[in-house]
Amino acid sequence: MRPYFAIYLFIIHCPPPMKYLCLFFFLLISIFSSTAQNSANNNLRVFLDCQSYCDQDFIKREINFVDYVNDRFQSNIFILINSQITGSGGREYSLQFSGRENFNGVNDTLNYIRPATATNDEDRLLLVQSLKMGLVKYVARTDKGKDLIISYNTDTISNSLSTETSEKDPWNLWIFNVGVNGYMNGDKNYSVKSFNSNASASRITEKHKTTTSISFNINHNRFGEGEDAFEYTNKSYRASNTTVWSISDRFSTGFYFSALKSDFSNYNSFLDLSPAIEYNFFPYKESNNHYFGLMYKIGPRYFDYMEETIFFRMSETRFQHNLSLNVSFNQKWGQVSGSASYGHYFHDFSKNRLSFSAYTDIRLYKGLSLTFNGYYAFQRDQLNIIKGNITNEDLLTRRRQLDSNYSFYSSFGVRYRFGSLFNNVVNPRFDGGGGGMFF
């Protein structure tokens, strides 16, 4: 009988007054067992914290001279992997190595660029290459350092995928994307058909950034069948531009522009132009690990409605402003990000919106983690709601936007993982080759 299963049976059969004492005993056994596992192996103990996606099975196959542990507190090498989008549509990855125990103070940071055209296989090869380079200094400090074989290859994948070139860029840093998407789902009693097309153009430098996008979306829904079926179609056209200029390593200024035509939102046309300024309490170059930004926007909005609103308007122009605080931290203990925003219209201060959002993924202790994702808004700024009675079809299908003074969503969870600290074995049987299907 396995030891943890035996302890589980012991807790189940504990007298009710002693259940908490039995649980405390179980936790002590887990801690002592973890300590024993640590002392039983002299390999480097690596904990990978991938804030961006990592193919960990591939990493374990290619880097098999270390032990991968499930608990960062039991590791002696902690690796935090973050990424940011580059101006060309690729990603810059940052690998931060932190030594613990006998490697305390031995830290390093390596970066590499994944080009926008790179495949997933090329991306994971680049990641493995960077991980190997970062681990060399730790292996060299162990008895296994004598087994290192160091070589240099001029024809590496990093050279073949390098974004640096001495040739003149014929596109002058402009990046374009176009795409179409379709979706269908249904049965005898229900069906939905969706089509979306989009295009975007962007140019990003150290001092200036501009991004423009346009899209068209159509959704057709059917409830029921035959003559009694209820059907409706929503269409929307969107266009937006964000342009930013760098003032310093903490200040930026620019503007937002958006245009929308949507029968769901009762907009025959909606135009918004908002100049903005942002201050980052940390230098922008440190945003990979922490960002703390305060932004202020102000400007006019023009509304041309399809149907008369609850305020008896068919069109109007209103000035508004908005102040928002955005934070993001990616550290070895987890990830925390959130925002708070307040804005109102100048013609009527009661037409306002206060919103909060948060995301957390925190490792509290050993294998115990807490996750939360949520949003809540007090919204009293819906100028576009159609006048008239709300039908049952409107409520059940949400075919058009309805009046509501609040909106929210949330998700949360707690994870606790215990058992063997080491998980070096890769066994892909019955995994379907890494792919997946769902219905």
N, C-alpha and C positions, 0 to 999 in steps of 0.2 A: 504494500500500500504506500503510495507516495506521501511524503511528509506533510505537504500543504493540504492534501485531501484528508489526512488523519486529523490535522488541526481543525479543519472545517467541521468534521463530524463531532469533534470535541466541543466546539462552540455551539453547535446545534443542540447538543444534549446537555448543555449547561443549565442548571436551575435558573429560573428567571431573575432572582435577586443577584446572581453572579455573572450575568451576561456581559456587563460592561467590563468586569474584571477579566473575563475570558478574552474579550476583544483586545484589551490592553496587552494581555499575554501574547496574543497572536501578533500584534504590531512589534513587540519586542523581539519575537522570533524572526520576523521579517528583517528587522534592522541587523540583528546579529548574523543572519544568513547572508545578507548583502555584504557585510564586512568580511565574512569568510570568503565569499566569492572574489572580492577584490584582492585579498592576499594570496589567492591560489593561482594567480596568473600574472606574469611579469611583462606581458605585451602592453603596448600603448593602448589605453582605453579611451576610445573616441566617442563623443556624443555629437551627432549632426543635428543642428537646428536649422532646417530649411524654411525660411520665410517665403522663398520662391520654390517652385516645384523641383524636386530632385528625384532622379531614378535611383533609389537607394539599392535596389537589387543589383543594378549594373555597377554601382560604386563598390559594393561588397565583392563582386566577382573580380573587378580590376585591381582593387587595393585590398589584398588579403593578408597583409603583414601586420594588421592591427586588429584589435577587438572592438566591435561596435556595441556600446551599452545603451540600455533603454532609459537610464536615469542620469541626468547631467551631474548630479551630486556625487556619482560614483565614477565619473570620468576624470582623467588627468589631462585630456586635451578636449577643449570645448571649441566647436567650429560653428559660427553664426554666418549664415549665407543670406544676404539681401540682394535686391536688384532694383534698378531704376530704368525707365524707358529712355533710350537715346534719341537724339534728333532725327536719326535715319530710320527710326522704327524698330531698331534692335533693342538689346538690353545690356546694361553694364552690371556685371555681377561683382559683389564685394564679399570676399571670404576673410573673416576675422578669426584668427587663431588665438586662443587664450589658454595658457598653461596653468595647471593646478598641481598641488602636492609638490613633488620634487622638480616640477617644471614651472613653479610659481614665478611670475615675472617674465617668462619667455613668451612674448606675444608677437604677433605679426598680422599684417593685412595685405592680401593680394587681390588684384582686380583683373578682370578680363572682359572683353566685349563679345557678345553674341550678335553677329550681323542679322539684319532682318530677314535675309534670304537663307540663313542656315537651317538645316534640318534638325530634328530632335536628336538624331544620332551624332551629328557634328557638335551639337550643344553639349551633350553629356560627355563626349570625348574631351572637350575643352575643360569641363568641370573637373573630370578625373585628373587631367594633366595639372591643373592648378592645385588640387588637393595634394597630389604627390609632391609637388614642389614645396608646398607649405609644411608637409609632414617631415621633410628631410631633416630639418634642424632638430626635431625631437628624436627621430630615430638615431641620429648621430650621437646623441647623448646617452644612448643605451648600449648594452652589450651587443645588440643586433646591428649596431652601426658598422661593424667590420664586414657585414654581409652586403652592404650597399654596393651597387654597381651604377656608376654615374656615366652617362654618355650624352653626346650632343648630336642632334640631327638637324641639318639645315633645311630639310624638306618636311617640316612639321605642319600639322593641321592649323596651328595658330598663324603660320605664315600664309597658308593658302586661303584663310578666311580673314586675313588682316584688313581692317578698314582704312589703314593708312596707305596713301598712294601719292607718288610724286607727280602723277598726271593731273592735268586740269580737270576739274569736275564739270562736265557739260551741263549738268542739271543745277549747278549753283546751289547745292544743298536742299533743293526742293524734293519732297517726297509726296507721291500720289498713290491713293488707294481707291479702287472701285470694287463693288461687289453686289451680288443679288442673293437673296435667301428665300426659300419657300418652305412652308410647313402645312401638313394636313393631318387631321386626327378626327376620329368619329366612329359612330356605330349607327344603328337604325334610328335611335332616338336623339342623337346629337352629333353635330359635326362642326369643325372649325377649319377654316382655310386662311392662311396668312401669306402675304408676299411683301418683301422688303427690298428696296434698292437703295444704295448709298454710295457716296463719293466724298473723298476728302483730299485736302492738299495742306502741307505744312512745311515750314522752313524754320529750323531751330539753330541758333548760334549761342555763344556765351552771353552776348549782349542783347539779343532780340529773339522773340519767338512769336510766330503767327500760325494759327491753325484754322482752317475753314472746312466746314462739312455741310453736305446737303443730303436729305433722305426723303424717301416716299414709302409709306406703309399703308397696306389695305388688309383689313380683317373682315371675313364673312362668317357669321355664326348662324346655326340652325338649331332650334329646339323643337322636338316632336317630328312628326312625319305627315306627309299628304297635305290635305287642305287645312288641317288644324295646326300646321307647323308655324312657329314664330321665327322669323328671320330678320336679321339686320346687318348692315355693313358700316364699318367705321373706316374713314380715310384720314390721313394726316400727311402734311408736307412740312418739312423743317429745313431751316438753314441757320447756321451759326458761325460766328467768327470770334476768336479770342486772340488779342494781340498784346504783347507784353514787352516792355523795355526795361533793361537793368539800369538802376541808378547807382547802387553800391552792392556790397556783398550781403546786405540785409534789406535794402529797399528795392521795390519794383513798382512800376506804374504801367497802366494800359487801359484796355476797355473790353467789354463784352457786348456783342451784338447778336440778337436772335430774331428770327421771324418764324411764324407758325400759322398754319391753316389746319383746323381740326374740327370735325363735326362732333367728336366726343366732348371737347372743351368749349363748344359753341363759338369758335373763332373763325370768322370769315377771313380775318387777318389780324395778327398780333405782332407788334414790333416793339423791341426793347433795346435801348442803347444805354449802357451803364459804364461811364469812366470809373476806374478803380485804382486804388493804391494799396500796397501790401507791405507790412513790416515783419520780418522774420527775426525772432529773438536769438536764433542761432544763425551762423553763416550758412548760405545755401549749399555750400559744398559738403556740409555735414548732414544734409537731409536724409541720407541713407540710414542714419541711426536715430536722429531726432529732428523733429520739425515742430516749430511753435510759431504760428503765423497769425497776424491780425490784419484783416482786410476790410476796407470800407468802399462801398459802391453807391453811386447816386446817378439818377438819370430819368428820362421820360419813358413812358409806355403808351403805345397807341392801341386801342381796341376797336375792332369793327366786328360786331356780333352777327351771327346768323339769325338768331331769334331774340326777341326782347328779353332783357334780364329782369331779375327781381327788383332791381333799382330803376326800372322803366327806361333803360338806355338801349339804343341801337349802336352807338359809337361813343367814344370818349378818349381823352388824352389825360393821363395822370402822371405826376412826378412821385417818385419813391426813392428811398435809400435803404441800405442794409449794412449792418456791421456783423462780422463773423469772426470767430476764434477757432482755429484748427490746430490740433496737436497730433503728433504721431511719434511713438517711441518703439524701436526695435532693439531689444537688448537680450542678454543671455537668459534672463528670467522670463522672457516672453515678449508679447507684442501688445501695445495699447494705443488706440487711436480714437479720436472723437472730435466733435465740433459743437459749437453753440452759435446760433444765429438769430438776429432780431432785425426786423424791418417794418416800415409802415408807409402808407401813402400820405402825402402832405395835405391833401384836401380834406382828409378825415383821419385823425390819428387812431380812431377805433378800428380802422381797416388795417390790421397788423398781423404779423406772424412771428411766433417765437418757436424755435425748433432746437432739438438736441439729438445727437446721434453718438453712438459709442460702439467700439469693438474691442474686446479683450481676449487674450489667450495667455493665461498666466500659469506658470508652474509654481504651485504653492510650496510643495515639499516632496522631494523624491519623485515618485510616480503620480502624485496628485496634481491635477490640472483643472483649472476653471476657465470656461469659455462663456462669452456673452456677446450678443450682437443685437442692437436695438435702435429704434428711432421713435421720437414722439414730437408732435407739432401741435401747438395751439394756433389754429388758422382762422382768422376773421377777415381775410383779404380776398375772398372769392367774389370778384366783381362780375364774373362771367356766367353765373348760374341762371338757367332759363326760368322765366316766370311761368307759373302754372302748377297744376297738381302733379304729384308723383304717382305714376302708375305702378302696378305690380310688376309689369315687365321691366320697368326702369330699375326697380329694386333688385329683382332676381338676376337680371342679365348685366347690369351696370353698363348699358349701352351708351350712357351719357353721364357727364359729371354731375354729382348731386351735392347739395349744400350740406356741409358738415363743419363743425367748429373744432374738430380735432381729427388726427390720424396717427396711427402707430403701427409698429411691427416689432417683434422681439423673438429671440431664440437664446437658449442657454443650456449649459450642460456641465457635468462634472465627470472627470475621468480619473480612475485610479488603476495603475498597472503595477503588478508585482510579480515576483518569480525570478527566473534566471536573468542575470544582468546582460549576458552575452547573446548576441543574435547574429552570428556571422554566416550561418547556413542559408543558402538560397535554394529553394525548391519550387520551381514553377509549375509542377504537375497540377493539372485541372484548372490552371489559371487562364486558359484560352489564349496563350501567347501574349498576354498583356492587353488585349483588346477587350471590348465589352459590347453587349447589346441589351436593350431594355425595351419593354412594351408597356 
